Amino acid sequence: MREQWESNAEAFSGLIDGEGTPHHRKILNPCVERLLGDVKDKKLLDAGCGEGYLARYYAKKGAEVTAIDLSQRLIETSEQLTDDEGVEIDYRVDDVCYIESVPNGEFDLILSNLVLLNVPGLEDAMREFQRVLKVGGTLVFSIVHPAFNFYGPGSWEMGEKDPDTKRREGLYFKVDRYFEEEEYERYWKTKQGDNFPEPISFFHRTISTYLNSLSSAGFHLLEFAEPKPIDDDEFFDRERRIPFFAVFKAMRVE
């Protein structure tokens, strides 16, 4: 995993470009922000921060942010971007499945945004999130929706390209082998349409697996969300027909 993200760090940072993709900005991030609630003066762990754009965003909202990522290169990029914006964030190279740098009960909030679908040890990560949260603390994590996961066993059947949106028409979404939990390797694309240097591992799991892992780790589910686009932009025609993301909010209860 570390080698994949080290190799893809520059391409990933270019894709995120300091603010996230259109799918992040118009679908996922508003939902995540609603579920996190008021972060002012809260100790927040960004678990799998990437190039740090959400860590910076919530630091500006008044959170005391610690941000970890497996990739040294992404942490270095995050630190540089944070210096440019004049906020204070404690960045650390660390593994969400074994968070060595964080003591027990340290945080009020954990955000893990589009991370757990890329790690092999889901149960390990959940136990670590439970350990580093205060009792009563909140975990918000997001994934690509497992039932409509084109990084895993599903795919769109596509039609002609729309001249206005420059996207191909989605005829219907094909779902197959949903219950087969396994690893897939997929190439992400840059903004220019080129493949990332290395494929990225995605671990397809059912929704029930995510929910049961929360319960087993000592969490109580507060809300499950399948966010829709926040406006009527024709670009997101497909994303108004099926949920692209799934977002979970849970509280540590033990």
Steps between C-alpha positions, in 0.01 A plus 500: 500500500774744594686445173183562298433833666861613494510436124165672443546790744571768239220388268256478790589847627450638150159336474384634838653841420446649845121472505390152390343381177155617385356181652654591834386862491146447369407166660721370778647794691170674586370175649819439698491855637138463610573173681811635673308801630670786682874425519608819678740425786463125440800269466462342155699218343506494119578131456643458150529867412649472150623842399319656794227713348238395756747533786561859391129566456409387851801671655364825355164411659668499840582132554827389658606266220740208496534340157660166416577321177698195398689692232800713597472687170135590561580620851780718363262645241239560771750684718607725212142585405413567863796737539373690196156546663620600846315242713647264759458124455696217659593271211638151560593202285294222655277205413123510566514127581766552767519863614829497690524875559165549678417408865167365618196728518669796331233630260147637500455434127646271236455561128609224263405612152512241219769301682359175637422361154875515430625320812512121546445507877152645554459348847847621602415855395168494685667382820759776470233763440318377810822510701602856412150650535364622830193317631209682339725617216385495138636312199398608149631294212414481132549242227399452140158336527556122510179416314596720204876476511670535163836459677379149585245262345270755332514721191292738291368395162574812302340677204603799290692800634286797599634805311409733788642311798776316303401183689366183342136425566442239768253245366487286814727374776599134503543340844650155531672286766409746776551243775850403387730708719835528330776736392492679165778705343389802301679792336377847586512769234665842518311813399664460159359147466827310548538200728665548838852349508382195698164327555328545836360216709128513582342255743138431417287427807125484555312766693427242770872439545559871567205521740596186689862616529377820666291309749776250577745782572272668755322760288132593480379604154342846510433555130559336163488736200500455123559859386360646181646788296422832663385671178343419162822502298444272197854368548372290790215326320637154590560595863135609538388153393712283733700586813869552428608523866398353835570693821480365856477694828558303819570565868746319724289346776753284688 
